[in-house]
């Protein structure tokens, strides 16, 4: 407080190693200083650094300020290894397994739903692998896996699997004629439902 004010002619803003032209940012006078707003053109995915320098009207230089940020426009990869699309299973418990990764903004979180119901916490290992046992209902089941990176970008993979725990019922088995002579023709009839 009580200083000579910011000398805006000394203000320098760099994004990575490129100096930003003064015409590209806006300056707003605020109490005891100046607020600078800048919206950069599209930046490549990855890490970037902003560097700011300035001095006051008496020539006193401020300490350089830097801030690092990450641009992430790409959702994480997501691969499901099990269960396979269209599988028919005979156990209500199935393990959903897969891998996910995001080169720009880890960590990735994984959410699994079965028929719209969240299946709870899913642990993603440091190598991106995950597995979670889920419970299926009899008939058709929709499994949806969503991987979301730290920037909020998401990838979704869906699988439809069927649970069939109904064993076939053998209604009857018969041989005609009975008894049968060796070498003679016989008919075996089996009725299965």
Protein Blocks (a to p, Z undefined) as FASTA:
>chain_A
ZZabjafklpccdehjaccdfklpccdddehiacdddddddddedddddddddddfkopa
cddddddddddfbdcddddfbdcehiacfbfbdcdddddddfklccddddddeehiaebj
adddfkopacddddddehjdddddddddfkopacdddddddddfbdcddfbdcddddddd
ehiacddddddZZ
